[in-house]
């Protein structure tokens, strides 16, 4: 009997001496005893009568938490935006989609992912994962997207929608919109003019800049696949924003080429924005070219308000074609109402047009040209009101 008692005592002492003490939240090699997870031997989420009882526990009010309730004899996962308990089911309706649930559970057991990677913008349509950020690999339209709860609708440029209806907004640190995000591409022979038309995408960028005033620049990189063909515009675009449009290039050699359709201008710049503010623009490192022009009343660029150019080259289609640049701004109410005073042009070239530059109006009376040239134009014309500083 004594031997049995001694043996029991030794076993008890051995357990206390060599057994691993349960601790809370230490290393991976430690047994975990957690009041929330009941993980001393195997994973088991907190158990409650129902979700109302679970709501009384503050530590459970965070994204990705999992609980079990007796009323439905099943699991729930805590969703975000808005926060609510969603029933975990394997299908059959009334619950959360299985791919989403699997990701939620995995995140709860391991960690919440900082980001995951998708191949292209189009992959958002089938994406149902859970993460803080999504990285798009596509070198042209890719970038970082964060979960978004604002009012902007999904446009697949700056805001995308996933398979669960959640919105993701492109992360942009500076105030620059890249034209490639908006599907800009140079002319591809065989697609036809409508498929090559970049005017709608230019319009989309301008609308976004107007709605989000922190964006003050549009960057249009040179497309080196077909640089001579350039970006094609089937219709004229109204520049009704305070914005800088910048391309690639060096002095006297702008590389980003924008091409208009037959007898069609590229840009018209009005006097006022929709909110009554005066429109002002900047153009840098751009080659503005005409496909074909036989109408001398049309200009590649026409403005009623101040514009400032640097290293911009205009290429017309011959001396009987349209104007390269038209500045038309008067104080008289009507189509020419505006004020383009103090417009400036540095290292610019106006070539092969009816008028390289046509300037008219009592509110276009001081225009500054620095290191500019006019080559192969039929004539030079400006109004009696204009004072040209060259």
C-alpha positions in Angstrom: 0.0 0.0 0.0 2.9 2.3 0.8 4.5 1.6 -2.5 1.3 2.5 -4.4 1.0 5.8 -2.5 4.7 6.6 -3.2 4.2 5.8 -6.9 1.2 8.1 -7.1 3.1 10.9 -5.4 6.1 10.5 -7.8 3.7 10.7 -10.8 2.1 13.8 -9.5 5.5 15.5 -8.8 6.7 14.4 -12.3 3.8 16.1 -14.0 4.4 19.3 -12.1 8.1 19.2 -12.7 8.3 18.3 -16.4 4.8 19.3 -17.7 4.5 22.4 -19.8 2.8 25.1 -17.8 -0.2 26.7 -19.6 0.5 30.3 -20.2 -1.3 33.1 -22.1 -0.3 34.3 -25.5 3.4 33.4 -25.6 5.4 31.7 -28.3 4.3 29.1 -30.8 5.7 26.2 -28.6 3.6 27.1 -25.6 0.2 25.7 -24.8 -2.3 28.5 -25.0 -5.2 28.9 -22.5 -7.4 31.7 -23.7 -10.7 32.7 -22.2 -11.9 33.8 -25.6 -10.7 30.9 -27.8 -10.7 27.8 -25.4 -7.5 26.7 -27.1 -5.9 24.6 -24.4 -6.2 21.4 -26.4 -7.8 22.3 -29.8 -9.3 25.4 -31.4 -12.8 26.2 -30.3 -14.3 29.7 -30.7 -16.2 31.4 -27.9 -19.7 29.9 -27.2 -22.8 32.0 -26.6 -26.5 31.5 -26.5 -27.0 33.9 -29.4 -25.3 36.9 -31.1 -27.1 39.3 -28.7 -25.1 37.8 -25.8 -21.9 37.9 -27.8 -22.5 41.6 -28.5 -22.0 42.3 -24.7 -18.3 41.2 -25.0 -16.3 44.2 -26.2 -13.3 42.1 -27.3 -15.4 40.4 -30.0 -16.3 43.6 -31.8 -13.6 43.5 -34.4 -13.3 42.2 -38.0 -12.8 38.5 -38.5 -13.8 37.3 -35.0 -15.6 33.9 -34.9 -18.1 32.7 -32.4 -20.5 29.7 -31.9 -24.1 30.1 -30.8 -26.4 27.4 -29.5 -29.6 29.0 -31.0 -28.5 28.1 -34.6 -26.0 25.4 -33.6 -23.4 27.0 -35.9 -20.6 29.6 -36.4 -20.8 33.3 -37.0 -18.1 35.7 -38.3 -17.8 39.4 -37.6 -18.0 41.5 -40.8 -16.9 45.1 -41.3 -18.4 48.1 -43.1 -20.9 47.8 -41.5 -20.0 45.7 -38.5 -22.4 42.8 -38.1 -22.5 39.0 -37.4 -22.8 36.9 -40.5 -23.8 33.3 -40.4 -21.1 30.9 -41.6 -22.7 28.3 -43.9 -21.4 25.9 -46.5 -24.0 27.0 -49.1 -27.7 26.9 -49.6 -28.4 30.6 -49.2 -28.8 32.8 -46.2 -25.1 32.8 -45.3 -21.8 34.1 -46.5 -20.2 32.8 -49.7 -17.9 29.9 -49.0 -14.7 31.5 -50.5 -15.2 34.5 -48.3 -15.8 32.4 -45.2 -12.8 30.3 -45.8 -10.6 33.4 -46.0 -12.2 34.9 -42.9 -11.5 31.7 -40.9 -8.0 31.4 -42.1 -7.3 35.1 -41.2 -8.8 34.5 -37.7 -6.6 31.5 -37.1 -3.4 32.8 -38.5 -3.5 36.6 -39.1 -5.3 39.3 -41.0 -3.5 39.7 -44.3 -2.0 43.0 -45.0 -2.6 42.6 -48.8 -3.1 40.1 -51.5 -2.2 40.3 -55.2 -4.4 40.0 -58.3 -3.2 39.9 -61.9 -5.4 42.6 -63.4 -8.2 45.1 -62.7 -10.7 42.6 -64.2 -10.0 40.1 -61.4 -11.9 42.3 -59.0 -15.1 40.9 -60.6 -14.5 37.5 -59.1 -12.6 38.5 -56.0 -14.3 37.5 -52.7 -11.3 37.4 -50.3 -10.7 39.4 -47.1 -7.8 41.7 -46.8 -6.8 45.3 -46.0 -5.3 46.0 -49.5 -5.2 44.6 -52.9 -2.1 44.8 -55.2 -2.7 44.6 -58.9 0.3 43.2 -60.9 -0.6 44.8 -64.3 2.2 47.1 -65.2 0.0 49.5 -67.1 -3.1 49.8 -65.0 -2.0 48.2 -61.8 -1.4 49.6 -58.3 -2.6 49.4 -54.7 -6.3 49.5 -53.9 -7.8 49.9 -50.4 -11.3 49.1 -49.2 -13.5 52.1 -49.8 -16.8 53.2 -48.3 -17.3 56.6 -50.0 -19.9 57.7 -52.5 -17.9 57.3 -55.8 -19.4 54.7 -58.0 -17.2 51.9 -59.5 -15.6 53.1 -62.7 -12.9 50.4 -63.0 -10.3 53.2 -63.2 -10.1 54.7 -59.7 -12.8 52.6 -57.9 -13.5 48.9 -58.5 -16.2 46.6 -57.2 -15.6 43.0 -56.2 -17.8 39.9 -56.2 -19.3 40.8 -52.8 -20.3 44.3 -53.8 -17.5 45.9 -51.8 -15.7 48.9 -53.4 -11.9 49.4 -53.6 -10.3 52.7 -54.3 -6.9 53.2 -56.0 -4.2 54.6 -53.6 -2.6 57.7 -55.1 -0.1 59.6 -52.9 0.3 62.6 -55.1 -2.2 64.6 -57.2 -1.4 63.0 -60.6 -3.8 60.9 -62.7 -2.0 58.5 -65.0 -3.7 58.1 -68.4 -2.8 54.4 -68.5 -5.1 53.8 -65.5 -7.9 55.1 -67.8 -7.1 52.7 -70.7 -5.1 55.1 -72.8 -3.3 53.4 -75.6 -1.8 54.5 -78.9 -3.5 53.9 -82.3 -3.6 50.2 -83.2 -4.0 49.6 -87.0 -7.0 47.3 -87.7 -9.1 48.2 -84.7 -10.9 51.1 -86.4 -11.3 54.7 -85.3 -14.1 54.1 -82.7 -12.1 51.5 -80.9 -9.0 53.7 -80.9 -10.8 56.8 -79.7 -9.2 58.2 -76.6 -11.6 61.2 -76.2 -14.0 59.3 -73.8 -11.1 58.4 -71.5 -9.7 61.9 -71.6 -13.2 63.1 -70.6 -13.3 60.6 -67.7 -10.0 61.9 -66.4 -11.1 65.5 -66.5 -14.4 64.6 -64.8 -12.5 62.9 -62.0 -10.2 65.9 -61.6 -13.2 68.2 -61.4 -14.9 66.0 -58.8 -11.6 65.5 -56.8 -9.8 68.8 -56.7 -6.6 67.4 -55.2 -5.9 65.9 -58.6 -4.3 68.8 -60.6 -2.3 66.9 -63.2 -2.9 64.4 -65.9 0.2 62.4 -67.1 0.1 60.9 -70.6 3.2 58.8 -71.0 4.7 58.1 -74.5 3.4 54.8 -75.8 6.5 53.3 -77.3 4.6 50.5 -79.1 3.5 52.8 -81.9 4.8 56.3 -81.0 4.5 57.7 -84.5 0.7 57.0 -84.6 0.1 58.5 -81.2 -3.1 58.7 -79.2 -6.1 59.2 -81.5 -9.0 61.6 -80.7 -12.2 61.1 -82.8 -13.9 64.1 -81.2 -12.8 67.3 -79.7 -12.5 67.4 -75.9 -13.5 70.3 -73.7 -10.9 71.2 -71.2 -13.1 72.6 -68.5 -10.9 72.0 -65.5 -7.9 73.6 -63.8 -5.4 71.0 -64.8 -1.9 70.4 -66.1 -1.5 67.9 -69.0 2.0 66.5 -69.1 3.7 64.1 -71.5 7.2 62.8 -72.0 10.1 64.4 -73.9 13.0 66.9 -73.8 13.2 70.5 -75.1 12.2 70.7 -78.7 11.4 67.0 -78.8 8.1 66.2 -77.1 7.4 62.5 -77.3 3.8 62.2 -76.3 1.7 62.6 -79.5 -2.0 63.4 -79.6 -3.7 63.2 -83.0 -7.0 64.6 -84.1 -9.5 63.2 -86.6 -10.2 64.9 -90.0 -11.3 68.5 -89.7 -11.6 68.1 -85.9 -9.8 70.0 -83.2 -8.2 68.3 -80.2 -9.1 70.6 -77.4 -11.5 73.5 -76.7 -10.8 75.4 -73.5 -13.8 77.5 -72.3 -13.7 80.6 -70.1 -15.5 79.3 -67.0 -15.9 76.0 -65.2 -19.3 74.7 -64.2 -18.9 76.3 -60.7 -18.1 79.7 -62.2 -14.3 79.5 -61.6 -12.0 80.5 -64.5 -10.4 77.6 -66.4 -6.6 77.6 -66.5 -4.5 74.9 -68.1 -0.9 73.9 -68.5 0.5 71.8 -71.4 4.0 70.3 -71.1 5.9 67.9 -73.5 3.1 67.3 -76.0 3.0 66.9 -79.8 -0.5 68.0 -81.1 -1.0 66.8 -84.6 -3.9 66.9 -87.2 -4.8 63.9 -89.3 -6.2 65.9 -92.2 -7.6 69.4 -92.2 -9.1 71.5 -95.1 -11.2 73.8 -92.9 -9.3 77.0 -91.9 -11.8 77.8 -89.2 -10.8 74.8 -87.1 -8.0 74.9 -84.6 -6.2 72.0 -83.0 -6.3 74.0 -79.7 -8.8 76.8 -79.1 -9.1 78.7 -75.8 -11.1 81.5 -74.2 -9.0 81.6 -71.0 -5.4 81.5 -69.8 -3.2 78.6 -70.9 0.5 78.0 -70.3 2.6 75.8 -72.6 6.1 74.5 -72.4 7.8 72.3 -75.0 4.6 71.9 -77.0 4.8 71.2 -80.8 1.8 71.7 -83.2 1.9 69.9 -86.5 -0.8 70.8 -89.0 -1.5 69.2 -92.4 -0.6 72.0 -94.7 -1.0 75.7 -95.2 -4.6 75.4 -96.3 -5.7 73.5 -93.2 -6.9 74.7 -89.9 -5.2 76.9 -87.3 -2.6 75.5 -84.9 -3.6 77.6 -81.9 -6.5 80.0 -81.7 -6.8 82.4 -78.7 -10.2 84.1 -78.9 -11.2 86.1 -75.8 -13.3 89.3 -75.7 -15.3 91.2 -73.1 -18.3 91.1 -75.3 -21.0 88.6 -74.2 -21.3 85.8 -76.7 -19.4 82.8 -78.0 -16.0 84.6 -77.7 -16.6 85.9 -74.1 -13.5 85.2 -72.0 -10.1 86.5 -70.8 -6.9 84.8 -71.9 -4.5 87.6 -70.7 -1.1 86.5 -69.4 -1.1 83.2 -71.4 2.4 82.1 -72.0 4.3 79.8 -74.4 7.9 78.6 -73.8 10.0 76.6 -76.3 6.9 75.9 -78.5 6.7 75.3 -82.2 3.7 76.0 -84.5 4.0 74.4 -87.9 2.2 73.6 -91.2 -1.1 75.4 -90.4 -3.3 78.1 -92.0 -2.4 80.3 -89.1 0.3 79.0 -86.8 -1.3 81.1 -84.1 -4.5 83.2 -84.4 -5.1 85.6 -81.6 -8.1 87.9 -81.4 -9.9 89.9 -78.6 -9.6 92.8 -76.3 -9.1 90.3 -73.4 -6.3 88.5 -75.2 -4.1 91.6 -75.1 -0.9 90.3 -73.5 0.4 86.9 -74.7 4.0 86.0 -74.0 6.0 83.8 -76.4 9.5 82.8 -75.4 11.9 80.8 -77.7 9.1 79.8 -80.0 9.1 79.2 -83.8 6.6 79.2 -86.6 7.4 77.1 -89.7 5.5 76.4 -92.9 2.3 78.3 -92.0 0.4 80.2 -94.6 0.2 83.4 -92.6 0.5 85.0 -89.2 -2.6 86.8 -87.9 -3.5 88.6 -84.7 -6.0 91.3 -83.9 -5.4 95.0 -83.4 -6.1 94.4 -79.7 -3.2 92.0 -79.1 0.2 92.8 -77.7 2.6 90.0 -78.5 5.7 89.6 -76.4 8.1 87.4 -78.3 
